[in-house]
Amino acid sequence: VPVIALVIGEGGSGGALGIGVADRILILENAYYSVISPEGCAAILWKDRAAAPKAAEALKITSHDLEKLGIVDDIIDEPLGGAHRNPERTIQKVEQAIRKNLEKLLEMSKKELVEARYQKYRKMGVYEEEK
């Protein structure tokens, strides 16, 4: 069964892990997605919640960072000022993104769907050191 997850605000902690198994993860442009909040990360690593901006940068939690890392599959543009400025337009864009991604997933056989899901998550966390 194709699974699509949508991050519309702050996707964090156990919820981030729960939706992380989706075939496609969509995210609103100004949302963030991480297994820990920047404040929580700062408190653990630097023993100071004031280091949250430093932690946020290190975590790469913005929609554009997450897309570059292959964590999210589609960024949904928001109206100027954020999704709440024009909820109707935001909902239209969300619907279009869900339809587009679902159509692609429904074209796949069960075997292709499972293999694509497997390959997507095998790539996460893999990095190469510069020589």
Order of alpha helices (4+ residues) and beta strands (2+ residues): beta-beta-alpha-beta-beta-alpha-alpha-alpha-beta-alpha-alpha
